[in-house]
Amino acid sequence: MSQKVEKPSLSGQRIKTRKRDEKEKYDPNGFRDAILTGFESTNCSPTDLEAVHKYLDAAGNKLDYRRYAEVLFDLIIAGGILAPGGSIVRDARADGKPGTTEICVFTATDDAHLKGYANLLVKLIRRYKYLERSLEDAFGKVMMFLRGFEEEQRQKLATVSALLLSVGTIPPGVLTKLLQDHIVKDGLAFAFLIDCLKRWNEEKDAATIWSTLRKSQLEQRLLDFMPMTKRTEANLTLAFKEAGLQSFVDFHRAHACQSVKREIQSTVSHMIEENVPQDKIIEEITAKSQANGLNEADIVVLLWSTLMNMKEWNKKEELAAEQSVKYLRQEAALLGEFASSAKAEMALIRAIQEYCYDNINFLKVFQKIVVLLYKQDVLSEDTILKWYREGHSQKGKSVFLEQMKGFIEWLKNAEEESEDDN
C-alpha cells in the first residue's frame, strides 16, 4: 500500500521574526575604565609607548573604537575625558581607581617623547582606518579648548599637531578650528599657529608647508589668527621673523602681492570699460602700487597683461595685427607712464615677447608692437638694443630676433649717424 505524499503548501512557512536587541547604552565612562584597566593589566607606562601601542592595537578587536573614538583620543591627548571648555573629568572608576592616566601627550617629558605619541597615533590610524576622521575631529575639538589648558600643554599639543600634519595624518584645515573669537582675542590662536609652524618647519621645508597651506586656502587667512588690535602685515611679518620663519614671510608677501595685482587688474579693467580718463586711472594705479610696495616693472607688466586680456582679438593674423596696433596706440600713454626706467622697459618688452609667443595669432605682430611703442616713446632705443643683444626671453627667441633684425640695423645706423653728427 503506497503512502500518500503531502503536497507542498503555497502559503509558505511563517517565520516569527526575532525582536532586535535594544541598542547598547552609550557609556563613555565604561569605555574609559576598560582602557585604563587594560593599561594596568598589561603593565603599560608613559615611558613604554611600544607596550601602549600593542595593547591599543589588540584592544580594538574587543572594544568599540568606532563608537568611542572621541573618548579614546581624549585619553591619549589629555589623559582623561574632556568636558566642554577643556577641563578633565576626574570622577573615579567603578573600582574606585582614578579616572585619569599619565599615559598621554600632556604629560610627555620632551620632544622625543612627543614624537613617540605622534607615532602611536599614526600607527593606530593605519591599523584602524575608520578612526582617521575621528582623529581630525578630536584635534579640532582640543584646539577649541585651548583656554582650558596650561601653556605647556598647548605647546605640546602644537608639537604633536605639527608632527601629524607633516605626515598627512591630519589635514591642515583642522587649524581653522583655532579661529574662535575667544581664542583669537586672547592671542592663543596665533601663538599656537606659530608653535605649530616652527615644529612643522623642522620636519618639512617651507615650500612644502606653504603648498599644503595653500591647498586649504589657509595662506589667505594668516592675519585672521591674530588679535584684532594687532592684525597688521607689519606685526605678522615681525612675529614670523622672530620665530625664525623668514621663508614664510617671503611666501606671504608674494601671495599678498598677487592679491593686490589681481585687485589692480580688476580696477583698471573696470575703469577702462567705463571710459575713465587716463589721468584718473594713472592716479589710482599709482596710489595702490605705492601703498603695497609694487615697483614700476611689476605695474607695467600687469598693465600690459590687463590691456591685452580685455580685448577679443580677431583670429586672422593680419586683422589681429591691425587691431592691436590701433588699440595700443590709444593706450600707449598709460604704459609709458609706468615704463619710465630701463628695468620697467625691459620687463615690458619681455612681457610683449612672451605674450606674442603664447598667442599664435601674434607671432608675427611682435615687431609692429615694438616699433609702435618706440615711436610713442614707451620703449627706448637703448632698451630695444639691449633686449636684442642679451635681454630677450628664450620663448620664440629665433623667430623674434629675426623679425627685429631689420629694425635693429636701422637703430644702429641711426645711432652711428647721430654720433657722426656730433
C-alpha positions in Angstrom: 0.0 0.0 0.0 1.5 3.3 -1.1 1.9 6.2 1.4 0.2 9.4 0.4 2.6 12.2 -0.1 1.5 15.6 1.3 1.5 18.3 -1.3 3.5 21.4 -0.5 1.6 24.4 0.7 1.6 27.6 -1.4 1.2 29.8 1.6 4.7 29.2 2.7 6.1 28.9 6.2 5.6 31.8 8.5 8.7 32.5 10.5 8.4 34.6 13.6 10.9 37.5 13.4 13.1 37.9 16.4 12.9 41.1 18.4 16.0 43.1 17.8 18.3 43.6 20.7 18.0 47.0 22.2 20.8 49.4 21.3 23.5 49.3 23.9 23.5 52.4 26.1 26.3 54.9 25.4 28.8 54.6 28.2 31.9 56.7 27.8 33.0 56.2 31.4 32.8 52.4 30.9 34.9 52.6 27.8 37.4 54.8 29.7 37.6 52.4 32.6 38.2 49.5 30.2 41.1 51.3 28.5 42.7 52.3 31.8 42.2 48.9 33.3 43.8 47.4 30.2 46.8 49.7 30.6 47.3 48.5 34.1 46.9 44.8 33.4 49.4 44.9 30.5 51.9 47.0 32.5 51.7 50.0 30.1 53.5 53.1 31.2 54.3 56.6 29.8 57.9 55.5 29.2 56.9 52.4 27.3 54.8 53.6 24.4 55.5 50.4 22.4 53.6 48.4 25.1 50.8 51.0 24.9 50.6 50.6 21.1 50.5 46.8 21.4 47.6 47.0 23.9 45.6 49.5 21.9 46.3 47.6 18.7 44.8 44.4 20.2 42.1 46.1 22.2 40.4 47.4 19.1 39.2 43.9 18.3 37.2 43.8 21.5 36.4 47.5 22.4 34.2 49.7 20.2 36.7 52.2 18.9 34.3 53.4 16.3 31.7 54.4 18.8 34.0 55.7 21.5 36.7 57.3 19.3 36.3 60.7 21.0 36.9 59.2 24.4 39.9 57.2 23.1 41.6 60.3 21.7 40.7 62.4 24.8 42.6 59.8 26.8 45.7 59.7 24.5 45.9 63.5 24.3 44.8 64.8 27.7 44.8 61.6 29.9 41.1 61.7 30.7 37.6 62.6 29.2 37.5 66.2 28.3 34.4 68.2 29.5 33.3 71.3 27.5 35.9 74.0 27.9 38.8 71.7 28.2 38.7 70.5 31.9 39.3 66.8 32.5 36.5 64.8 34.1 38.2 63.4 37.3 35.5 61.1 38.7 36.7 57.7 39.9 36.3 54.5 38.0 33.8 51.8 39.1 36.6 50.1 41.1 37.5 53.4 42.9 40.7 54.0 41.0 41.4 57.3 39.3 39.6 58.0 36.0 42.7 59.6 34.5 46.1 58.4 33.2 49.6 59.6 32.9 49.9 57.9 29.5 49.1 61.0 27.4 50.5 63.8 25.3 50.1 66.4 28.1 52.5 64.5 30.4 55.2 64.0 27.7 58.6 65.0 29.1 60.5 66.1 25.9 60.3 66.3 22.1 61.3 62.7 21.6 58.5 61.6 23.9 56.0 63.8 22.0 57.2 62.3 18.7 56.5 58.9 20.3 52.9 59.8 20.9 52.6 61.1 17.3 53.9 57.8 16.0 51.5 56.0 18.3 48.6 57.9 16.7 49.9 57.3 13.2 50.1 53.5 13.8 46.7 53.4 15.4 45.2 55.2 12.4 46.9 52.8 10.0 45.6 49.8 11.9 42.0 51.2 12.2 41.5 53.4 9.1 37.9 54.3 10.2 39.4 56.4 13.0 41.1 58.9 10.6 38.2 61.3 10.5 37.6 60.9 14.3 41.3 61.9 14.9 40.8 65.1 12.9 37.7 65.9 14.8 39.5 65.2 18.1 42.3 67.6 17.3 39.8 70.2 16.1 38.0 69.9 19.4 41.0 70.2 21.7 42.2 73.2 19.7 38.9 74.9 20.5 39.6 74.2 24.2 43.0 76.0 24.3 41.9 78.4 27.0 41.3 75.4 29.3 44.9 74.2 29.1 48.1 75.4 30.6 50.7 77.0 28.3 53.0 73.9 28.4 50.1 71.7 27.4 49.2 74.0 24.5 52.8 73.8 23.3 52.8 70.0 23.5 49.6 69.9 21.6 51.1 72.2 18.9 54.1 70.0 18.6 52.1 66.8 18.1 49.8 68.6 15.7 52.8 69.6 13.6 54.2 66.1 13.6 50.8 64.7 12.4 50.5 67.5 9.8 53.9 66.7 8.5 53.0 63.2 7.6 49.4 64.0 6.4 47.7 62.1 9.3 45.5 65.2 10.0 44.8 67.8 7.3 45.9 71.5 7.6 42.2 72.6 7.5 41.9 71.5 11.2 43.8 74.6 12.1 40.8 76.7 11.2 39.2 75.4 14.4 41.5 77.9 16.1 39.6 80.8 14.6 37.2 81.1 17.5 36.7 84.7 18.7 37.7 84.0 22.3 40.8 82.1 21.3 41.9 84.7 18.7 41.2 87.6 21.1 43.5 86.2 23.8 46.3 85.7 21.3 46.2 81.9 21.9 45.3 81.0 18.3 48.3 82.9 16.8 50.7 81.6 19.5 49.6 78.0 18.7 49.9 78.6 15.0 53.5 79.9 15.4 54.5 77.0 17.6 52.9 74.6 15.2 54.7 76.1 12.1 58.0 76.2 13.9 57.9 72.5 14.7 56.5 71.6 11.3 59.3 73.5 9.6 61.8 71.2 11.4 60.2 68.2 9.6 59.4 69.7 6.2 60.8 72.5 4.0 59.0 75.8 4.0 57.9 75.5 0.3 56.2 72.1 1.0 54.4 73.5 4.1 53.3 76.6 2.2 52.0 74.5 -0.7 50.0 72.4 1.9 48.6 75.6 3.5 47.5 76.9 0.0 45.6 73.7 -0.7 43.4 74.5 2.3 43.4 78.3 1.5 45.0 79.0 4.9 47.7 81.2 3.3 44.9 83.8 2.8 43.8 83.7 6.4 47.1 84.1 8.4 46.1 87.5 9.6 42.8 86.1 10.9 44.7 84.2 13.6 46.0 87.5 15.2 44.0 89.5 17.7 42.1 92.4 16.0 44.3 95.0 17.8 47.5 93.5 16.3 46.2 92.4 12.9 48.6 94.2 10.6 51.0 93.0 7.9 53.9 94.6 9.9 53.0 92.6 13.0 52.6 89.4 11.1 56.0 89.8 9.4 57.7 90.7 12.7 56.2 87.6 14.5 57.3 85.3 11.7 60.8 86.7 11.7 61.2 86.5 15.5 60.1 82.8 15.2 62.7 82.1 12.6 60.1 81.7 9.8 61.6 84.2 7.3 60.7 81.9 4.4 57.0 82.2 5.4 57.3 86.0 5.3 58.6 85.8 1.7 55.8 83.4 0.7 53.2 85.5 2.4 54.5 88.7 0.8 54.4 87.1 -2.6 50.8 86.0 -2.0 49.8 89.4 -0.8 51.4 90.9 -3.9 49.5 88.6 -6.2 46.2 89.6 -4.4 47.0 93.3 -4.9 47.9 92.7 -8.6 44.5 91.0 -9.2 42.8 93.9 -7.5 44.6 96.4 -9.7 43.8 94.4 -12.8 40.1 94.4 -11.9 40.1 98.1 -11.1 41.9 99.1 -14.3 39.6 96.9 -16.5 36.6 98.4 -14.9 37.8 102.0 -15.3 38.8 101.5 -19.0 35.4 99.9 -19.8 33.8 102.9 -18.1 35.9 105.3 -20.2 37.5 106.9 -17.1 40.2 109.5 -18.2 43.7 108.1 -18.3 45.0 110.6 -15.7 42.4 109.2 -13.2 43.5 105.6 -14.0 47.1 106.6 -13.5 46.3 108.2 -10.2 44.5 105.1 -8.9 47.3 102.7 -10.0 50.0 104.9 -8.5 48.2 105.1 -5.1 47.7 101.3 -5.0 51.2 100.4 -6.1 52.8 102.8 -3.6 50.6 101.5 -0.7 51.6 97.9 -1.5 55.2 98.4 -2.4 54.9 97.4 -6.1 57.6 98.7 -8.4 57.2 100.1 -11.9 58.3 96.8 -13.6 55.6 94.9 -11.8 53.0 97.5 -12.7 53.8 97.9 -16.4 53.8 94.1 -16.9 50.5 94.0 -15.1 49.0 96.8 -17.3 50.2 95.1 -20.5 48.5 91.8 -19.4 45.3 93.6 -18.4 45.1 95.6 -21.6 45.7 92.6 -23.9 43.3 90.3 -22.0 40.5 92.8 -22.2 40.1 92.6 -26.0 38.6 89.9 -28.1 41.2 89.6 -30.9 40.5 88.6 -34.5 41.7 85.1 -35.3 43.2 86.2 -38.6 46.8 87.4 -38.2 46.6 90.4 -40.5 43.5 91.7 -38.8 44.8 91.0 -35.3 47.9 93.0 -36.2 45.9 95.9 -37.4 43.5 95.7 -34.5 46.3 95.5 -31.8 48.3 98.4 -33.2 45.3 100.7 -33.4 44.3 99.7 -29.8 47.8 100.1 -28.3 48.3 103.4 -30.0 45.4 104.7 -27.8 46.7 103.0 -24.6 50.4 103.7 -25.1 50.4 106.7 -22.8 49.2 104.5 -20.0 52.0 102.1 -20.5 54.5 104.9 -20.9 53.6 106.4 -17.5 54.9 103.3 -15.8 57.8 102.4 -18.1 60.0 105.3 -17.1 63.0 103.2 -16.0 65.3 100.9 -18.0 64.2 98.0 -15.8 60.5 98.7 -16.4 61.1 99.0 -20.1 62.9 95.7 -20.3 60.2 94.0 -18.2 57.6 95.3 -20.7 59.4 94.2 -23.9 60.0 90.7 -22.4 56.3 90.6 -21.5 55.3 91.5 -25.0 57.7 88.8 -26.4 56.2 86.1 -24.2 52.6 87.2 -25.0 53.2 87.0 -28.7 54.8 83.6 -28.3 51.9 82.3 -26.2 49.3 83.6 -28.6 49.9 82.2 -32.1 47.9 85.0 -33.9 50.5 87.5 -32.5 53.6 85.5 -33.5 54.3 87.9 -36.5 53.0 91.0 -34.7 55.8 91.4 -32.2 57.9 93.7 -34.4 55.0 96.0 -35.2 54.1 96.4 -31.5 57.7 97.2 -30.5 58.1 99.8 -33.3 54.8 101.4 -32.3 55.9 101.7 -28.6 59.3 103.0 -29.7 57.6 105.7 -31.8 55.3 106.5 -28.8 58.3 106.9 -26.5 57.3 104.0 -24.4 60.4 101.8 -25.3 63.8 103.5 -25.7 66.4 102.7 -28.3 68.9 101.5 -25.6 66.4 99.1 -24.2 65.5 97.6 -27.5 69.1 97.1 -28.5 69.9 95.6 -25.1 66.9 93.3 -25.4 68.2 92.2 -28.8 71.8 91.5 -27.5 71.1 89.8 -24.2 67.8 90.7 -22.6 65.4 88.6 -24.6 63.4 85.6 -23.3 64.0 82.1 -24.6 60.4 81.9 -25.8 60.4 82.2 -29.6 63.9 83.7 -29.5 64.9 82.9 -33.1 61.6 84.0 -34.5 61.5 87.3 -32.8 65.2 88.1 -33.3 64.8 87.5 -37.0 61.7 89.8 -37.0 63.6 92.6 -35.3 66.8 92.3 -37.4 65.9 95.0 -39.9 64.7 97.4 -37.2 67.8 96.8 -35.1 70.0 97.5 -38.1 68.1 100.8 -38.6 68.6 101.7 -35.0 72.3 101.0 -35.1 72.7 103.1 -38.3 70.7 105.9 -36.8 72.9 105.7 -33.7 76.1 105.9 -35.8 74.7 108.8 -37.8 73.9 110.6 -34.6 77.4 110.1 -33.3 78.9 111.3 -36.7 76.8 114.4 -36.5 78.2 115.2 -33.0 
